[in-house]
Amino acid sequence: MASDEEVARAPSREELARAARSGSLWAITQSVASKATSVVGQIVLGWLLTEGDLGLVATALSIVAVGLFFNPPLMADVLLQRKERFGIDARAALWLSLGLAAATSLVLAIAAPFLAAWYGEPKLVGVLLVVAATPLGSALQAPALARLRIDLRLGAIARWSIALSIGSTVASVALAAFGAGPYAIAIPSALVAFLAAFFFMRIAGASQRTSDGRPPAWAALFREYATVCAGQYAHTL
């Protein structure tokens, strides 16, 4: 298992230069591939789905965005800033973000029937229940993503992000073709969060679970996480 000294070891100039070149290239590739896939997918989905279907998904995604104060991917940023304590805090960060995500998903699930009645869209209940599961999958990704970023494995993140983006679009088109309606977008959107967590955790490996027995800083983690989330939430609103 890696020690805190190994975790906190500063990369050499050569490693940083290599990571910067590779990371920049993969970031550009990921951006272009994601945008191209999104454009093609939206054109096809716009042809296969009705305006009502698209409106239901857009409404559900907007509700989740407004209701999601504790944004799980931001926990990876907190861990990255505390990389010298990664081996101590990673497990605590996972349970903290997962618990808050579960609470958010539960609140959204309870509120779904009331929101559907307020919008006058009974079908919104099912779509919102599916989309509301997304934060749980995102929360599972946080420690693995932080570990990969600390190790400068940016290419691995980009490659899997591209693959999952394309896979999600293909799945949406296939479901839409089979008449899944708004669920053609809602189901892949939620599923890809859990698949991303699985693959990121797998390639991060045992290095995301190191510990030397010292207690995790729960209070500090929560405070820093809440601060970062507050800034992001203000931007979202």
Accessible surface in RSA format (square Angstrom, percent):
REM  Atomic radii and reference values for relative SASA: ProtOr
REM  Chains: A
REM  Algorithm: Lee & Richards
REM  Probe-radius: 1.40
REM  Slices: 20
REM RES _ NUM      All-atoms   Total-Side   Main-Chain    Non-polar    All polar
REM                ABS   REL    ABS   REL    ABS   REL    ABS   REL    ABS   REL
RES MET A   1   192.98  99.9 111.28  73.6  81.70 194.5 100.59  85.5  92.39 122.4
RES ALA A   2    38.75  35.6  23.73  36.6  15.02  34.2  26.53  37.4  12.22  32.4
RES SER A   3    49.03  41.4  39.04  52.1   9.99  23.0  43.13  91.8   5.90   8.3
RES ASP A   4    22.87  16.0  18.12  18.0   4.74  11.2  13.12  30.9   9.75   9.7
RES GLU A   5   132.76  76.2 120.48  91.1  12.29  29.3  71.34 138.0  61.42  50.1
RES GLU A   6   105.83  60.8  90.78  68.7  15.05  35.8  39.77  76.9  66.06  53.9
RES VAL A   7     6.75   4.4   0.81   0.7   5.95  14.3   2.32   2.0   4.43  12.0
RES ALA A   8    39.56  36.4  24.55  37.9  15.01  34.1  24.88  35.0  14.68  38.9
RES ARG A   9   147.20  61.8 128.41  65.5  18.79  44.7  65.39  89.4  81.81  49.6
RES ALA A  10    77.07  70.9  61.11  94.3  15.96  36.3  61.85  87.1  15.22  40.3
RES PRO A  11    36.80  26.8  26.05  23.7  10.76  39.1  26.27  21.7  10.54  65.5
RES SER A  12    49.54  41.9  37.91  50.6  11.63  26.8  44.19  94.1   5.35   7.5
RES ARG A  13   205.81  86.4 198.04 101.0   7.78  18.5  75.53 103.2 130.28  79.0
RES GLU A  14   117.11  67.2 112.62  85.2   4.49  10.7  60.64 117.3  56.47  46.1
RES GLU A  15    52.10  29.9  49.62  37.5   2.48   5.9  16.87  32.6  35.23  28.8
RES LEU A  16    87.50  48.7  84.08  60.1   3.42   8.6  84.37  59.3   3.13   8.4
RES ALA A  17    42.96  39.5  34.34  53.0   8.62  19.6  42.46  59.8   0.50   1.3
RES ARG A  18   132.32  55.6 131.95  67.3   0.36   0.9  56.46  77.2  75.86  46.0
RES ALA A  19    13.67  12.6   6.47  10.0   7.20  16.4  12.91  18.2   0.76   2.0
RES ALA A  20    59.07  54.3  47.34  73.0  11.73  26.7  58.51  82.4   0.56   1.5
RES ARG A  21   159.48  67.0 146.79  74.8  12.70  30.2  80.17 109.6  79.31  48.1
RES SER A  22    48.60  41.1  41.97  56.0   6.63  15.3  30.90  65.8  17.70  24.8
RES GLY A  23     7.91   9.8   0.00   N/A   7.91   9.8   3.56   9.8   4.35   9.7
RES SER A  24    63.83  53.9  55.44  74.0   8.39  19.3  33.01  70.3  30.82  43.2
RES LEU A  25   117.18  65.3 114.88  82.2   2.30   5.8 116.81  82.0   0.37   1.0
RES TRP A  26    67.39  27.0  67.39  32.6   0.00   0.0  52.90  28.2  14.49  23.5
RES ALA A  27    56.39  51.8  47.83  73.8   8.56  19.5  51.55  72.6   4.84  12.8
RES ILE A  28   110.48  62.9 107.42  80.0   3.06   7.4 110.46  79.5   0.02   0.1
RES THR A  29    53.73  38.2  49.08  49.8   4.65  11.1  39.59  53.2  14.14  21.4
RES GLN A  30    55.90  31.3  55.90  40.9   0.00   0.0   5.94  12.7  49.95  37.9
RES SER A  31    48.62  41.1  41.34  55.2   7.28  16.8  31.28  66.6  17.34  24.3
RES VAL A  32    95.04  62.5  91.74  83.1   3.30   7.9  94.29  81.9   0.75   2.0
RES ALA A  33    24.32  22.4  16.60  25.6   7.73  17.6  23.90  33.7   0.42   1.1
RES SER A  34    33.92  28.7  31.07  41.5   2.84   6.6  26.44  56.3   7.47  10.5
RES LYS A  35   136.96  66.8 133.59  82.0   3.37   8.0  85.00  76.5  51.96  55.3
RES ALA A  36    54.34  50.0  44.57  68.8   9.77  22.2  53.71  75.6   0.62   1.7
RES THR A  37    23.38  16.6  17.36  17.6   6.02  14.3  13.55  18.2   9.83  14.9
RES SER A  38    44.27  37.4  37.39  49.9   6.88  15.9  28.04  59.7  16.23  22.7
RES VAL A  39    86.64  57.0  83.91  76.0   2.73   6.6  86.43  75.1   0.21   0.6
RES VAL A  40    92.43  60.8  91.95  83.2   0.48   1.2  92.43  80.3   0.00   0.0
RES GLY A  41     2.61   3.2   0.00   N/A   2.61   3.2   2.61   7.2   0.00   0.0
RES GLN A  42   121.08  67.7 111.52  81.5   9.55  22.7  39.18  83.4  81.90  62.1
RES ILE A  43   120.31  68.5 109.11  81.3  11.21  27.0 116.33  83.8   3.98  10.8
RES VAL A  44    45.93  30.2  43.52  39.4   2.41   5.8  45.93  39.9   0.00   0.0
RES LEU A  45    15.89   8.8  15.89  11.4   0.00   0.0  15.89  11.2   0.00   0.0
RES GLY A  46    40.83  50.3   0.00   N/A  40.83  50.3  19.36  53.1  21.47  48.1
RES TRP A  47   207.33  83.2 178.70  86.5  28.63  67.2 155.55  82.9  51.78  84.0
RES LEU A  48    57.61  32.1  29.67  21.2  27.94  70.2  32.07  22.5  25.53  68.7
RES LEU A  49    13.49   7.5   2.92   2.1  10.56  26.6   4.19   2.9   9.29  25.0
RES THR A  50    85.72  61.0  78.66  79.7   7.05  16.8  79.34 106.6   6.38   9.6
RES GLU A  51   158.36  90.9 145.67 110.2  12.69  30.2  60.76 117.5  97.61  79.7
RES GLY A  52    47.67  58.8   0.00   N/A  47.67  58.8  41.10 112.8   6.57  14.7
RES ASP A  53    23.20  16.3  22.99  22.9   0.21   0.5   0.00   0.0  23.20  23.1
RES LEU A  54    63.91  35.6  59.62  42.7   4.29  10.8  60.08  42.2   3.82  10.3
RES GLY A  55    33.81  41.7   0.00   N/A  33.81  41.7  32.83  90.1   0.98   2.2
RES LEU A  56    13.56   7.5  11.77   8.4   1.79   4.5  12.37   8.7   1.19   3.2
RES VAL A  57     4.62   3.0   4.62   4.2   0.00   0.0   4.62   4.0   0.00   0.0
RES ALA A  58    55.11  50.7  48.94  75.5   6.17  14.0  54.03  76.1   1.08   2.9
RES THR A  59    35.13  25.0  29.94  30.4   5.19  12.4   9.98  13.4  25.15  38.0
RES ALA A  60     0.00   0.0   0.00   0.0   0.00   0.0   0.00   0.0   0.00   0.0
RES LEU A  61    73.67  41.0  68.82  49.2   4.85  12.2  69.16  48.6   4.51  12.1
RES SER A  62    63.68  53.8  57.70  77.0   5.98  13.8  33.52  71.4  30.16  42.3
RES ILE A  63    20.82  11.9  16.05  12.0   4.77  11.5  19.68  14.2   1.15   3.1
RES VAL A  64    12.37   8.1  12.37  11.2   0.00   0.0  12.37  10.7   0.00   0.0
RES ALA A  65    41.19  37.9  31.78  49.0   9.42  21.4  38.98  54.9   2.22   5.9
RES VAL A  66    80.55  53.0  78.96  71.5   1.58   3.8  78.96  68.6   1.58   4.3
RES GLY A  67    38.25  47.2   0.00   N/A  38.25  47.2  21.98  60.3  16.26  36.4
RES LEU A  68    29.08  16.2  22.54  16.1   6.54  16.4  22.54  15.8   6.54  17.6
RES PHE A  69    70.96  35.5  68.89  42.7   2.07   5.4  68.89  41.8   2.07   5.9
RES PHE A  70    38.34  19.2  37.71  23.4   0.63   1.7  37.71  22.9   0.63   1.8
RES ASN A  71    40.15  27.7  40.15  38.8   0.00   0.0   2.16   5.2  37.99  36.7
RES PRO A  72     0.94   0.7   0.94   0.9   0.00   0.0   0.94   0.8   0.00   0.0
RES PRO A  73    59.64  43.5  54.23  49.4   5.41  19.7  55.15  45.5   4.48  27.9
RES LEU A  74    22.20  12.4  22.20  15.9   0.00   0.0  22.20  15.6   0.00   0.0
RES MET A  75     0.00   0.0   0.00   0.0   0.00   0.0   0.00   0.0   0.00   0.0
RES ALA A  76     0.88   0.8   0.88   1.4   0.00   0.0   0.88   1.2   0.00   0.0
RES ASP A  77    45.96  32.2  45.30  45.1   0.67   1.6  18.39  43.3  27.57  27.5
RES VAL A  78     3.30   2.2   0.77   0.7   2.54   6.1   3.30   2.9   0.00   0.0
RES LEU A  79     0.11   0.1   0.11   0.1   0.00   0.0   0.11   0.1   0.00   0.0
RES LEU A  80    45.98  25.6  41.64  29.8   4.34  10.9  41.64  29.2   4.34  11.7
RES GLN A  81   143.92  80.5 118.75  86.8  25.17  59.9  39.05  83.1 104.87  79.5
RES ARG A  82    27.70  11.6  27.52  14.0   0.17   0.4   7.59  10.4  20.10  12.2
RES LYS A  83    75.93  37.0  75.93  46.6   0.00   0.0  36.02  32.4  39.90  42.5
RES GLU A  84    85.59  49.1  81.75  61.8   3.85   9.2  44.17  85.4  41.43  33.8
RES ARG A  85    57.08  24.0  57.08  29.1   0.00   0.0  26.57  36.3  30.51  18.5
RES PHE A  86     0.07   0.0   0.00   0.0   0.07   0.2   0.07   0.0   0.00   0.0
RES GLY A  87     4.49   5.5   0.00   N/A   4.49   5.5   0.85   2.3   3.64   8.2
RES ILE A  88     8.30   4.7   0.11   0.1   8.19  19.7   0.13   0.1   8.16  22.2
RES ASP A  89     0.14   0.1   0.14   0.1   0.00   0.0   0.14   0.3   0.00   0.0
RES ALA A  90     2.71   2.5   2.40   3.7   0.31   0.7   2.62   3.7   0.09   0.2
RES ARG A  91   148.88  62.5 141.80  72.3   7.08  16.9  62.58  85.5  86.30  52.3
RES ALA A  92     3.09   2.8   0.39   0.6   2.70   6.1   1.73   2.4   1.36   3.6
RES ALA A  93     0.00   0.0   0.00   0.0   0.00   0.0   0.00   0.0   0.00   0.0
RES LEU A  94    34.62  19.3  34.62  24.8   0.00   0.0  34.62  24.3   0.00   0.0
RES TRP A  95   143.37  57.5 136.65  66.1   6.72  15.8 128.17  68.3  15.20  24.7
RES LEU A  96    27.37  15.2  23.66  16.9   3.71   9.3  26.99  19.0   0.37   1.0
RES SER A  97     0.37   0.3   0.00   0.0   0.37   0.9   0.00   0.0   0.37   0.5
RES LEU A  98    36.03  20.1  36.01  25.8   0.02   0.0  36.01  25.3   0.02   0.0
RES GLY A  99    41.21  50.8   0.00   N/A  41.21  50.8  34.73  95.3   6.48  14.5
RES LEU A 100    38.03  21.2  36.66  26.2   1.36   3.4  36.73  25.8   1.30   3.5
RES ALA A 101     0.42   0.4   0.03   0.1   0.39   0.9   0.05   0.1   0.37   1.0
RES ALA A 102    43.91  40.4  38.98  60.2   4.93  11.2  40.11  56.5   3.80  10.1
RES ALA A 103    51.15  47.0  45.12  69.6   6.04  13.7  50.42  71.0   0.74   2.0
RES THR A 104    17.54  12.5  12.28  12.4   5.26  12.5   7.45  10.0  10.09  15.2
RES SER A 105    12.63  10.7  11.22  15.0   1.41   3.2  11.47  24.4   1.16   1.6
RES LEU A 106   110.34  61.5 106.18  76.0   4.16  10.5 109.93  77.2   0.42   1.1
RES VAL A 107    95.70  63.0  94.28  85.4   1.42   3.4  95.10  82.6   0.61   1.6
RES LEU A 108    10.16   5.7  10.16   7.3   0.00   0.0  10.16   7.1   0.00   0.0
RES ALA A 109    34.26  31.5  26.75  41.3   7.51  17.1  27.26  38.4   7.00  18.5
RES ILE A 110   107.24  61.0  97.99  73.0   9.25  22.3 105.11  75.7   2.13   5.8
RES ALA A 111    28.62  26.3  26.42  40.8   2.20   5.0  28.62  40.3   0.00   0.0
RES ALA A 112     0.04   0.0   0.04   0.1   0.00   0.0   0.04   0.1   0.00   0.0
RES PRO A 113    68.08  49.6  61.08  55.7   7.00  25.4  62.15  51.3   5.93  36.9
RES PHE A 114   148.55  74.3 141.25  87.5   7.30  19.0 143.57  87.0   4.98  14.3
RES LEU A 115    45.68  25.4  45.37  32.5   0.31   0.8  45.65  32.1   0.02   0.1
RES ALA A 116     3.31   3.0   2.68   4.1   0.64   1.4   2.80   3.9   0.51   1.3
RES ALA A 117    80.55  74.1  50.08  77.3  30.47  69.3  61.32  86.4  19.23  50.9
RES TRP A 118   195.32  78.4 164.30  79.5  31.02  72.8 141.55  75.5  53.77  87.2
RES TYR A 119    99.35  46.4  72.23  41.1  27.12  70.6  47.66  35.8  51.69  63.7
RES GLY A 120    55.79  68.8   0.00   N/A  55.79  68.8  32.54  89.3  23.25  52.1
RES GLU A 121    76.68  44.0  76.64  58.0   0.04   0.1  12.67  24.5  64.01  52.3
RES PRO A 122   110.70  80.7  96.13  87.6  14.58  53.0 101.89  84.1   8.81  54.8
RES LYS A 123   143.10  69.8 134.55  82.6   8.55  20.4  88.23  79.4  54.87  58.4
RES LEU A 124     0.55   0.3   0.55   0.4   0.00   0.0   0.55   0.4   0.00   0.0
RES VAL A 125    41.62  27.4  41.62  37.7   0.00   0.0  41.62  36.2   0.00   0.0
RES GLY A 126    21.89  27.0   0.00   N/A  21.89  27.0  17.82  48.9   4.07   9.1
RES VAL A 127     0.07   0.0   0.07   0.1   0.00   0.0   0.07   0.1   0.00   0.0
RES LEU A 128     0.00   0.0   0.00   0.0   0.00   0.0   0.00   0.0   0.00   0.0
RES LEU A 129    81.05  45.1  69.67  49.8  11.38  28.6  69.92  49.1  11.13  29.9
RES VAL A 130    40.92  26.9  35.26  31.9   5.66  13.6  40.80  35.4   0.12   0.3
RES VAL A 131     1.89   1.2   1.89   1.7   0.00   0.0   1.89   1.6   0.00   0.0
RES ALA A 132     2.62   2.4   2.58   4.0   0.04   0.1   2.62   3.7   0.00   0.0
RES ALA A 133    31.64  29.1  29.54  45.6   2.10   4.8  31.34  44.1   0.30   0.8
RES THR A 134    30.47  21.7  30.47  30.9   0.00   0.0  30.31  40.7   0.17   0.2
RES PRO A 135     2.92   2.1   1.35   1.2   1.56   5.7   2.92   2.4   0.00   0.0
RES LEU A 136    48.35  26.9  48.35  34.6   0.00   0.0  48.35  34.0   0.00   0.0
RES GLY A 137     0.00   0.0   0.00   N/A   0.00   0.0   0.00   0.0   0.00   0.0
RES SER A 138    16.16  13.7  15.75  21.0   0.40   0.9   1.69   3.6  14.46  20.3
RES ALA A 139     0.00   0.0   0.00   0.0   0.00   0.0   0.00   0.0   0.00   0.0
RES LEU A 140    48.18  26.8  47.08  33.7   1.10   2.8  47.08  33.1   1.10   3.0
RES GLN A 141    21.78  12.2  21.78  15.9   0.00   0.0   0.98   2.1  20.80  15.8
RES ALA A 142     0.12   0.1   0.00   0.0   0.12   0.3   0.12   0.2   0.00   0.0
RES PRO A 143     6.80   5.0   6.80   6.2   0.00   0.0   6.80   5.6   0.00   0.0
RES ALA A 144     0.05   0.0   0.00   0.0   0.05   0.1   0.00   0.0   0.05   0.1
RES LEU A 145    25.93  14.4  25.93  18.6   0.00   0.0  25.93  18.2   0.00   0.0
RES ALA A 146     0.00   0.0   0.00   0.0   0.00   0.0   0.00   0.0   0.00   0.0
RES ARG A 147     9.83   4.1   9.83   5.0   0.00   0.0   0.81   1.1   9.02   5.5
RES LEU A 148     0.22   0.1   0.22   0.2   0.00   0.0   0.22   0.2   0.00   0.0
RES ARG A 149    71.51  30.0  65.88  33.6   5.63  13.4  15.46  21.1  56.05  34.0
RES ILE A 150    25.13  14.3   5.64   4.2  19.49  47.0   8.88   6.4  16.25  44.1
RES ASP A 151    59.04  41.4  35.18  35.0  23.86  56.4  18.18  42.8  40.86  40.8
RES LEU A 152    58.02  32.3  43.02  30.8  15.01  37.7  43.02  30.2  15.01  40.4
RES ARG A 153    96.57  40.5  89.42  45.6   7.15  17.0  36.41  49.8  60.17  36.5
RES LEU A 154    62.74  34.9  59.30  42.4   3.44   8.6  59.57  41.8   3.17   8.5
RES GLY A 155     9.03  11.1   0.00   N/A   9.03  11.1   4.70  12.9   4.33   9.7
RES ALA A 156    10.33   9.5   8.37  12.9   1.95   4.4   8.74  12.3   1.58   4.2
RES ILE A 157    25.92  14.7  25.92  19.3   0.00   0.0  25.92  18.7   0.00   0.0
RES ALA A 158     3.85   3.5   3.66   5.6   0.19   0.4   3.77   5.3   0.08   0.2
RES ARG A 159   119.51  50.2 112.28  57.2   7.23  17.2  45.51  62.2  74.01  44.9
RES TRP A 160    81.26  32.6  80.60  39.0   0.66   1.6  68.62  36.6  12.64  20.5
RES SER A 161    26.58  22.5  19.00  25.4   7.58  17.5  12.59  26.8  13.99  19.6
RES ILE A 162    23.63  13.4  23.25  17.3   0.38   0.9  23.61  17.0   0.02   0.0
RES ALA A 163    52.43  48.2  37.32  57.6  15.11  34.4  44.40  62.5   8.04  21.3
RES LEU A 164    20.00  11.1  18.19  13.0   1.81   4.5  19.50  13.7   0.50   1.3
RES SER A 165    33.37  28.2  23.91  31.9   9.46  21.8  19.23  40.9  14.14  19.8
RES ILE A 166    76.29  43.4  76.29  56.8   0.00   0.0  76.29  54.9   0.00   0.0
RES GLY A 167    36.94  45.6   0.00   N/A  36.94  45.6  32.14  88.2   4.81  10.8
RES SER A 168    26.71  22.6  20.31  27.1   6.40  14.7  11.22  23.9  15.49  21.7
RES THR A 169    28.52  20.3  24.37  24.7   4.15   9.9  15.47  20.8  13.05  19.7
RES VAL A 170    93.27  61.4  89.58  81.1   3.69   8.9  92.65  80.5   0.63   1.7
RES ALA A 171    39.43  36.3  32.90  50.8   6.53  14.9  39.23  55.2   0.20   0.5
RES SER A 172     7.14   6.0   7.14   9.5   0.00   0.0   1.22   2.6   5.92   8.3
RES VAL A 173    39.14  25.8  39.14  35.4   0.00   0.0  39.14  34.0   0.00   0.0
RES ALA A 174    45.14  41.5  38.95  60.1   6.20  14.1  44.92  63.3   0.23   0.6
RES LEU A 175    57.53  32.0  57.47  41.1   0.06   0.1  57.53  40.4   0.00   0.0
RES ALA A 176     6.85   6.3   0.00   0.0   6.85  15.6   0.00   0.0   6.85  18.1
RES ALA A 177    67.62  62.2  34.00  52.5  33.63  76.5  36.41  51.3  31.21  82.7
RES PHE A 178   180.28  90.2 146.59  90.8  33.69  87.7 152.44  92.4  27.84  79.7
RES GLY A 179    65.82  81.2   0.00   N/A  65.82  81.2  34.01  93.3  31.81  71.2
RES ALA A 180    29.88  27.5  12.28  18.9  17.60  40.0  25.14  35.4   4.74  12.6
RES GLY A 181    13.90  17.1   0.00   N/A  13.90  17.1  13.16  36.1   0.75   1.7
RES PRO A 182    10.62   7.7  10.62   9.7   0.00   0.0  10.62   8.8   0.00   0.0
RES TYR A 183    72.71  33.9  72.71  41.4   0.00   0.0  53.78  40.4  18.93  23.3
RES ALA A 184     0.00   0.0   0.00   0.0   0.00   0.0   0.00   0.0   0.00   0.0
RES ILE A 185    35.65  20.3  34.80  25.9   0.85   2.0  34.80  25.1   0.85   2.3
RES ALA A 186     0.24   0.2   0.00   0.0   0.24   0.5   0.24   0.3   0.00   0.0
RES ILE A 187    70.72  40.2  69.87  52.1   0.85   2.0  70.20  50.6   0.52   1.4
RES PRO A 188     5.37   3.9   2.28   2.1   3.09  11.2   5.03   4.2   0.34   2.1
RES SER A 189    33.35  28.2  25.55  34.1   7.80  18.0  14.01  29.8  19.34  27.1
RES ALA A 190     8.34   7.7   8.33  12.9   0.00   0.0   8.34  11.7   0.00   0.0
RES LEU A 191    95.26  53.1  92.68  66.3   2.58   6.5  94.98  66.7   0.28   0.8
RES VAL A 192    36.50  24.0  35.80  32.4   0.69   1.7  36.15  31.4   0.35   0.9
RES ALA A 193     6.59   6.1   3.53   5.4   3.06   7.0   6.59   9.3   0.00   0.0
RES PHE A 194    72.54  36.3  66.87  41.4   5.67  14.8  67.25  40.8   5.30  15.2
RES LEU A 195    71.22  39.7  71.01  50.8   0.21   0.5  71.22  50.0   0.00   0.0
RES ALA A 196     9.29   8.5   9.29  14.3   0.00   0.0   9.29  13.1   0.00   0.0
RES ALA A 197     1.75   1.6   1.75   2.7   0.00   0.0   1.75   2.5   0.00   0.0
RES PHE A 198   108.55  54.3 103.05  63.8   5.50  14.3 107.11  64.9   1.44   4.1
RES PHE A 199    46.02  23.0  45.96  28.5   0.05   0.1  46.02  27.9   0.00   0.0
RES PHE A 200     7.39   3.7   7.39   4.6   0.00   0.0   7.39   4.5   0.00   0.0
RES MET A 201    72.57  37.6  68.63  45.4   3.94   9.4  62.91  53.5   9.65  12.8
RES ARG A 202   171.73  72.1 148.39  75.6  23.34  55.6  45.85  62.7 125.88  76.3
RES ILE A 203    41.96  23.9  27.96  20.8  14.01  33.8  34.44  24.8   7.53  20.4
RES ALA A 204     5.59   5.1   0.00   0.0   5.59  12.7   0.22   0.3   5.37  14.2
RES GLY A 205    25.59  31.6   0.00   N/A  25.59  31.6  25.59  70.2   0.00   0.0
RES ALA A 206    64.12  59.0  54.20  83.6   9.92  22.6  54.34  76.5   9.79  25.9
RES SER A 207    35.61  30.1  28.42  37.9   7.19  16.6  29.66  63.2   5.96   8.3
RES GLN A 208    12.96   7.2   9.70   7.1   3.26   7.8   3.14   6.7   9.82   7.4
RES ARG A 209   134.15  56.3 114.72  58.5  19.43  46.3  49.88  68.2  84.27  51.1
RES THR A 210     4.65   3.3   2.88   2.9   1.78   4.2   2.62   3.5   2.03   3.1
RES SER A 211    62.04  52.4  41.27  55.1  20.77  47.8  32.69  69.6  29.35  41.1
RES ASP A 212    83.46  58.5  45.73  45.5  37.73  89.2  44.85 105.5  38.61  38.5
RES GLY A 213    70.86  87.4   0.00   N/A  70.86  87.4  39.18 107.5  31.68  70.9
RES ARG A 214   121.38  51.0 112.98  57.6   8.40  20.0  59.71  81.6  61.67  37.4
RES PRO A 215   107.21  78.1  96.65  88.1  10.56  38.4 101.83  84.1   5.38  33.5
RES PRO A 216    43.58  31.8  33.76  30.8   9.83  35.7  33.76  27.9   9.83  61.1
RES ALA A 217    29.03  26.7  18.99  29.3  10.03  22.8  29.03  40.9   0.00   0.0
RES TRP A 218   121.91  48.9 118.85  57.5   3.06   7.2 104.58  55.8  17.33  28.1
RES ALA A 219    74.01  68.0  60.81  93.8  13.20  30.0  69.81  98.3   4.20  11.1
RES ALA A 220    17.53  16.1  16.47  25.4   1.06   2.4  16.47  23.2   1.06   2.8
RES LEU A 221     0.00   0.0   0.00   0.0   0.00   0.0   0.00   0.0   0.00   0.0
RES PHE A 222    88.12  44.1  88.12  54.6   0.00   0.0  88.12  53.4   0.00   0.0
RES ARG A 223   143.58  60.3 139.58  71.2   4.00   9.5  67.13  91.7  76.46  46.3
RES GLU A 224    57.09  32.8  53.96  40.8   3.14   7.5  29.81  57.7  27.29  22.3
RES TYR A 225     0.42   0.2   0.42   0.2   0.00   0.0   0.00   0.0   0.42   0.5
RES ALA A 226    24.13  22.2  22.83  35.2   1.31   3.0  23.12  32.6   1.01   2.7
RES THR A 227    93.23  66.3  82.49  83.6  10.74  25.6  68.64  92.2  24.59  37.2
RES VAL A 228    58.49  38.5  49.54  44.8   8.96  21.6  56.04  48.7   2.45   6.6
RES CYS A 229     0.26   0.2   0.00   0.0   0.26   0.6   0.06   0.2   0.20   0.2
RES ALA A 230    46.04  42.3  39.64  61.2   6.40  14.6  40.61  57.2   5.43  14.4
RES GLY A 231    47.00  58.0   0.00   N/A  47.00  58.0  38.51 105.7   8.49  19.0
RES GLN A 232    63.88  35.7  58.22  42.6   5.65  13.5  10.25  21.8  53.63  40.7
RES TYR A 233    47.41  22.1  44.89  25.5   2.52   6.6  28.29  21.3  19.12  23.6
RES ALA A 234    70.89  65.2  50.54  78.0  20.35  46.3  55.43  78.1  15.46  41.0
RES HIS A 235   149.22  81.6 122.35  85.0  26.87  68.7  80.27  82.7  68.95  80.2
RES THR A 236    60.92  43.3  32.39  32.8  28.52  68.0  25.82  34.7  35.10  53.1
RES LEU A 237   131.59  73.3  71.74  51.3  59.85 150.4  87.89  61.7  43.70 117.6
END  Absolute sums over single chains surface
CHAIN  1 A    12343.5      10342.0       2001.5       8752.7       3590.9
END  Absolute sums over all chains
TOTAL         12343.5      10342.0       2001.5       8752.7       3590.9
